[in-house]
Amino acid sequence: MSDVYAEPTTGADPTDPATLARYTTLRLGGPAGRLEIATSADEIVRQVREAEAREQAVLLLAGGSNVVIGDQGFPGTVVLIRSRGFRVVAEDGDTITVRVEAGEPWDDLVAATVERGWSGLECLSGIPGSAGATPIQNVGAYGQEVAETIVAVEAYDRTHRTVVRIAAADCAFSYRGSIFKYSDRWVVLSVDFRLTRAPLSGPVRYAELARALGVEVGDRVPLADARATVRRLRAGKGMVLDAQDPDTWSVGSFFTNPVLERAAYELLRERAADLGEPPNWPCPGDTVKVSAAWLIDKAGFGKGYAGPEGVAISTKHTLALANRTGAASTAALITLAREIRDGVHARFGVPLHPEPVLINCAI
């Protein structure tokens, strides 16, 4: 991934700097009522306050990798978060705390930690977007989640108009969730990560990654090997941004893996009896997480399944919905998402929920 802020040509007017499709990995989204750029935490706070003084709604947009913006755009103020940098703010033996500005490109940060011999983020390589977005949906992949390393999140509290530091224990991290998701109250300014000085990764937890590395689950590998292998696996699924690969013009996984109560899971097993055991993982409270990709595929929506205007399921990964022509509409993407959601529910009785944030559109 060379630049998570690449500005692609889209069906909207690409010469209009306020066209939000220029700032999203899906290459979709209509115009902004007003567009501002913030290069520091202070500027982010100031621009949010000024928009509120104008009685305008505010949309914060960084890497644009986990957001679907409607064709009508956003009528209020869009603040493009372009703050950069990270620094060590605490050390305790082999443990260090790194404070990262919200607009720092995520994969650049992971690369820098690996190069410095800091363990903790290596399996989150190749994920597009910004550091400030990671606590919002508790970004996770290949056996790691940011909740495991986040110490605190600095945020602007729009309710009390103050800047606060929220301890990880108070962030209510969950599977792809936190207090920040679907809430207008908090504006993430920076994130503190606790990492370890170590040449090796944490224990490899993900079976696919272990196989690719040629090790057993639980083994540790050199940080650079973990990062390179994760990026290779992600690229093979179209999950690393590539201006030449339309399968990557997406938000990554469009649907989250459903977490079912035990009774609901048993009903799923009955409805899928002819297909074998659905891929599943035990979760707290006697719940079971099941594979959304498996449900989608077995419901008849395989890789490359086409929707209107050139939107389609990625040819590399069933969970990614791609704007493969770069000239589709958000309405077309939503139509495909609804067809998939409704088809899965009709076949298996399992609801699917979108992972990205939907702005002025809904499925």
C-alpha positions as CSV (number, residue, x, y, z in Angstrom):
1,M,0.0,0.0,0.0
2,S,1.7,3.2,-1.2
3,D,-0.9,5.8,-0.2
4,V,-4.1,5.2,1.7
5,Y,-5.2,8.7,0.7
6,A,-5.0,8.1,-3.1
7,E,-7.6,10.2,-5.0
8,P,-9.1,7.9,-7.7
9,T,-11.1,8.9,-10.7
10,T,-14.8,8.1,-10.1
11,G,-18.2,8.5,-11.7
12,A,-18.5,11.7,-9.7
13,D,-16.7,14.7,-11.0
14,P,-13.0,13.9,-10.1
15,T,-11.9,17.5,-10.5
16,D,-14.2,18.7,-7.7
17,P,-12.1,18.7,-4.5
18,A,-15.4,18.4,-2.5
19,T,-16.4,15.1,-4.2
20,L,-16.0,12.7,-1.3
21,A,-15.4,9.8,-3.7
22,R,-11.9,11.2,-4.0
23,Y,-11.3,10.4,-0.3
24,T,-12.7,6.9,0.0
25,T,-11.2,3.5,-0.9
26,L,-14.6,2.6,-2.5
27,R,-14.3,5.6,-4.8
28,L,-17.9,6.4,-4.0
29,G,-19.6,9.4,-2.4
30,G,-21.2,12.7,-3.4
31,P,-20.2,16.2,-2.5
32,A,-19.4,17.8,0.8
33,G,-21.2,20.9,1.9
34,R,-17.9,22.2,3.2
35,L,-14.4,20.6,3.1
36,E,-11.7,21.3,5.7
37,I,-8.2,19.8,6.2
38,A,-6.8,19.4,9.7
39,T,-3.1,18.6,10.1
40,S,-3.0,18.6,14.0
41,A,-5.1,17.6,16.9
42,D,-5.6,21.3,17.7
43,E,-6.9,21.9,14.2
44,I,-9.2,19.0,14.4
45,V,-10.8,20.4,17.6
46,R,-10.9,23.9,16.2
47,Q,-12.6,22.9,13.0
48,V,-15.2,20.7,14.8
49,R,-16.0,23.6,17.1
50,E,-16.3,26.1,14.2
51,A,-18.7,23.7,12.3
52,E,-20.8,23.4,15.5
53,A,-20.9,27.2,15.8
54,R,-22.2,27.3,12.2
55,E,-24.8,24.7,13.3
56,Q,-23.5,22.3,10.7
57,A,-23.2,18.5,11.0
58,V,-19.7,17.2,11.0
59,L,-18.2,14.2,9.3
60,L,-14.6,13.2,10.2
61,L,-12.8,11.4,7.3
62,A,-9.2,10.1,7.4
63,G,-8.3,7.1,5.2
64,G,-11.8,6.6,4.0
65,S,-11.4,2.8,4.2
66,N,-14.3,1.9,6.4
67,V,-17.0,4.2,5.3
68,V,-19.8,4.2,2.6
69,I,-21.0,7.6,1.7
70,G,-24.3,8.1,-0.2
71,D,-24.6,9.6,-3.6
72,Q,-26.0,12.8,-2.1
73,G,-22.8,13.2,-0.2
74,F,-22.7,15.0,3.2
75,P,-24.4,18.4,3.4
76,G,-22.4,19.6,6.5
77,T,-18.7,20.1,7.2
78,V,-16.3,17.2,6.3
79,V,-13.0,17.4,8.2
80,L,-10.2,15.5,6.5
81,I,-7.9,14.3,9.2
82,R,-4.3,14.6,8.1
83,S,-2.4,14.8,11.4
84,R,0.8,12.7,11.3
85,G,3.5,11.2,13.5
86,F,4.2,9.1,16.5
87,R,6.5,9.2,19.5
88,V,7.5,7.1,22.5
89,V,5.9,8.6,25.6
90,A,6.7,5.9,28.2
91,E,9.2,3.1,28.7
92,D,9.3,0.3,31.3
93,G,11.9,-2.3,30.6
94,D,11.1,-3.9,27.3
95,T,7.7,-2.3,27.2
96,I,7.1,1.0,25.4
97,T,4.1,3.2,25.0
98,V,3.8,4.9,21.6
99,R,1.5,7.8,21.0
100,V,0.2,8.0,17.4
101,E,-1.6,10.9,15.8
102,A,-5.1,10.1,14.4
103,G,-4.2,10.7,10.8
104,E,-1.1,8.6,10.7
105,P,-1.5,6.0,7.9
106,W,-1.9,2.7,9.7
107,D,0.2,0.5,7.5
108,D,3.0,3.0,7.6
109,L,2.9,2.8,11.4
110,V,2.9,-1.0,11.5
111,A,5.9,-0.9,9.1
112,A,7.8,1.5,11.4
113,T,7.1,-0.6,14.5
114,V,8.4,-3.8,12.8
115,E,11.5,-2.0,11.6
116,R,12.2,-0.8,15.1
117,G,11.7,-4.2,16.6
118,W,8.5,-3.4,18.4
119,S,6.1,-6.3,18.7
120,G,2.4,-6.1,18.9
121,L,1.0,-4.8,15.6
122,E,2.7,-7.0,13.0
123,C,-0.3,-9.2,12.2
124,L,-2.3,-6.0,11.4
125,S,-0.1,-5.2,8.4
126,G,-1.7,-4.2,5.1
127,I,-4.9,-2.8,6.6
128,P,-5.7,0.5,4.9
129,G,-6.9,3.6,6.8
130,S,-5.6,5.7,9.7
131,A,-4.4,5.0,13.2
132,G,-7.2,7.0,14.7
133,A,-9.8,4.8,13.1
134,T,-8.5,1.6,14.6
135,P,-10.0,1.9,18.1
136,I,-13.4,2.9,16.6
137,Q,-14.1,-0.6,15.2
138,N,-11.4,-2.4,17.2
139,V,-9.5,-3.4,14.1
140,G,-8.4,-7.0,14.0
141,A,-6.9,-9.6,11.7
142,Y,-5.0,-12.8,11.8
143,G,-5.3,-13.3,15.5
144,Q,-4.6,-9.7,16.7
145,E,-6.9,-6.9,17.7
146,V,-5.8,-3.3,18.6
147,A,-7.7,-3.6,21.9
148,E,-4.8,-5.9,23.0
149,T,-2.3,-3.1,22.7
150,I,-4.2,0.1,23.2
151,V,-3.5,1.8,26.5
152,A,-5.6,4.9,26.0
153,V,-7.4,7.0,23.4
154,E,-7.2,10.8,23.4
155,A,-10.5,12.3,22.2
156,Y,-12.4,15.5,22.0
157,D,-15.7,15.1,23.9
158,R,-18.2,17.1,21.9
159,T,-20.8,16.9,24.7
160,H,-18.6,18.6,27.3
161,R,-16.3,20.4,24.8
162,T,-13.1,19.1,26.4
163,V,-10.2,16.9,25.4
164,V,-10.0,13.7,27.5
165,R,-7.8,10.6,27.6
166,I,-10.0,7.5,27.8
167,A,-8.3,4.4,29.3
168,A,-8.7,1.2,27.3
169,A,-10.8,-0.4,30.0
170,D,-13.4,2.4,29.4
171,C,-13.5,2.1,25.6
172,A,-15.9,-0.9,25.8
173,F,-14.0,-2.8,23.1
174,S,-15.8,-5.7,21.6
175,Y,-15.8,-7.6,18.3
176,R,-15.4,-4.8,15.7
177,G,-16.9,-2.3,18.2
178,S,-16.2,0.3,20.9
179,I,-17.8,3.3,22.5
180,F,-16.6,5.4,19.5
181,K,-18.5,3.5,16.8
182,Y,-21.8,4.9,15.7
183,S,-21.4,7.8,18.1
184,D,-20.9,11.5,17.3
185,R,-19.8,12.4,20.7
186,W,-16.1,11.4,20.4
187,V,-13.5,12.7,18.0
188,V,-10.3,10.6,18.2
189,L,-7.2,12.7,18.3
190,S,-4.4,10.2,19.1
191,V,-4.0,6.6,20.3
192,D,-1.5,5.2,22.8
193,F,-0.2,1.6,22.0
194,R,1.8,-0.5,24.5
195,L,4.3,-2.6,22.5
196,T,7.2,-4.8,23.4
197,R,10.8,-4.6,22.3
198,A,11.3,-8.1,20.8
199,P,12.6,-9.5,17.6
200,L,9.8,-12.1,17.4
201,S,6.1,-11.7,16.9
202,G,3.5,-12.6,19.5
203,P,2.3,-16.2,19.4
204,V,0.8,-16.9,16.0
205,R,-2.9,-17.6,16.7
206,Y,-4.4,-17.9,13.2
207,A,-4.2,-21.3,11.6
208,E,-4.0,-19.9,8.0
209,L,-1.2,-17.6,9.0
210,A,0.7,-20.4,10.8
211,R,0.4,-22.6,7.7
212,A,1.7,-19.8,5.4
213,L,4.6,-19.3,7.8
214,G,5.3,-23.0,8.1
215,V,5.0,-23.0,11.8
216,E,2.6,-24.3,14.5
217,V,-0.1,-22.2,16.1
218,G,1.4,-20.7,19.2
219,D,4.9,-20.4,17.7
220,R,6.7,-17.0,17.3
221,V,8.4,-15.8,14.1
222,P,10.6,-12.9,13.2
223,L,8.5,-9.7,13.0
224,A,9.5,-9.0,9.4
225,D,8.4,-12.5,8.4
226,A,5.0,-12.1,10.1
227,R,4.4,-8.7,8.4
228,A,5.5,-9.9,4.9
229,T,3.3,-13.1,5.1
230,V,0.3,-11.2,6.4
231,R,0.6,-8.7,3.5
232,R,1.0,-11.5,1.0
233,L,-2.1,-13.2,2.3
234,R,-4.1,-10.0,2.3
235,A,-3.0,-9.1,-1.2
236,G,-4.1,-12.5,-2.4
237,K,-7.6,-11.6,-1.1
238,G,-7.6,-8.1,-2.6
239,M,-7.3,-6.6,0.8
240,V,-4.3,-4.4,0.2
241,L,-5.0,-1.2,-1.7
242,D,-3.7,-1.3,-5.3
243,A,-4.6,1.4,-7.8
244,Q,-4.3,-1.2,-10.6
245,D,-6.5,-3.8,-8.9
246,P,-10.3,-3.0,-9.0
247,D,-10.9,-5.8,-6.5
248,T,-9.3,-3.6,-3.9
249,W,-11.6,-0.6,-4.5
250,S,-13.7,-1.6,-1.5
251,V,-14.0,-1.2,2.2
252,G,-12.5,-4.7,2.8
253,S,-15.0,-6.9,4.6
254,F,-18.4,-5.5,4.1
255,F,-20.2,-7.7,6.6
256,T,-19.1,-8.7,10.1
257,N,-19.1,-12.4,11.1
258,P,-22.4,-13.0,12.9
259,V,-22.1,-13.9,16.6
260,L,-25.1,-16.2,17.4
261,E,-26.7,-17.4,20.6
262,R,-26.3,-21.2,20.9
263,A,-29.9,-21.9,20.0
264,A,-29.6,-19.8,16.8
265,Y,-26.4,-21.6,15.9
266,E,-28.1,-25.0,16.3
267,L,-30.9,-23.7,13.9
268,L,-28.2,-22.7,11.4
269,R,-26.7,-26.2,11.6
270,E,-30.1,-27.7,10.8
271,R,-30.6,-25.4,7.8
272,A,-27.1,-26.1,6.6
273,A,-27.1,-29.9,7.2
274,D,-26.5,-30.6,3.6
275,L,-23.4,-28.4,3.5
276,G,-21.5,-29.7,6.5
277,E,-20.5,-27.9,9.7
278,P,-20.4,-24.1,9.2
279,P,-17.0,-22.7,10.1
280,N,-17.4,-21.4,13.6
281,W,-15.5,-20.2,16.7
282,P,-16.6,-20.3,20.3
283,C,-17.2,-16.9,22.0
284,P,-17.9,-15.8,25.5
285,G,-21.4,-16.4,27.0
286,D,-22.0,-19.6,25.1
287,T,-22.2,-17.7,21.8
288,V,-20.7,-18.8,18.5
289,K,-19.1,-16.7,15.8
290,V,-19.7,-18.0,12.3
291,S,-18.1,-17.2,8.9
292,A,-20.0,-14.5,7.0
293,A,-18.0,-15.4,3.9
294,W,-19.1,-19.0,4.1
295,L,-22.8,-18.0,4.5
296,I,-22.6,-15.7,1.6
297,D,-20.9,-18.2,-0.7
298,K,-23.3,-21.1,0.3
299,A,-26.3,-18.8,-0.2
300,G,-25.3,-18.5,-3.9
301,F,-23.2,-15.4,-3.9
302,G,-19.7,-16.5,-5.0
303,K,-16.6,-14.5,-5.8
304,G,-17.2,-12.2,-8.8
305,Y,-21.0,-12.2,-8.3
306,A,-22.1,-9.1,-10.2
307,G,-24.5,-6.3,-9.2
308,P,-25.7,-3.3,-11.1
309,E,-23.3,-0.7,-12.6
310,G,-20.2,-2.8,-12.3
311,V,-20.3,-3.3,-8.6
312,A,-19.5,-6.9,-7.6
313,I,-18.3,-9.3,-5.0
314,S,-14.5,-9.3,-5.3
315,T,-13.1,-12.1,-7.4
316,K,-10.6,-12.7,-4.6
317,H,-12.7,-12.5,-1.4
318,T,-16.4,-13.2,-0.8
319,L,-16.7,-10.5,1.9
320,A,-15.5,-7.6,-0.2
321,L,-17.9,-5.6,-2.3
322,A,-16.0,-3.7,-5.0
323,N,-16.7,-0.7,-7.2
324,R,-14.8,-2.5,-10.0
325,T,-15.4,0.0,-12.7
326,G,-14.6,3.0,-10.5
327,A,-17.7,4.6,-12.0
328,A,-20.6,3.1,-10.1
329,S,-23.0,4.7,-7.6
330,T,-23.4,4.1,-3.9
331,A,-27.0,3.2,-4.7
332,A,-25.8,0.3,-6.9
333,L,-23.5,-0.9,-4.1
334,I,-26.3,-0.8,-1.6
335,T,-28.6,-2.7,-3.9
336,L,-26.0,-5.5,-4.1
337,A,-25.5,-5.5,-0.3
338,R,-29.2,-5.8,0.3
339,E,-29.5,-8.7,-2.2
340,I,-26.7,-10.6,-0.4
341,R,-28.1,-9.8,3.1
342,D,-31.6,-10.9,2.1
343,G,-30.4,-14.0,0.3
344,V,-28.4,-15.2,3.3
345,H,-31.3,-14.6,5.6
346,A,-33.7,-16.5,3.3
347,R,-31.3,-19.5,3.1
348,F,-30.0,-19.7,6.6
349,G,-32.1,-17.4,8.8
350,V,-28.9,-15.5,9.9
351,P,-28.9,-11.7,9.8
352,L,-25.8,-10.0,8.3
353,H,-24.7,-6.6,9.5
354,P,-22.5,-4.1,7.6
355,E,-19.0,-3.5,9.0
356,P,-18.4,0.0,7.5
357,V,-20.0,3.1,8.7
358,L,-22.9,4.2,6.4
359,I,-23.3,7.9,5.8
360,N,-26.5,9.1,4.1
361,C,-27.3,5.6,2.9
362,A,-28.6,2.4,4.5
363,I,-29.1,-1.3,3.9
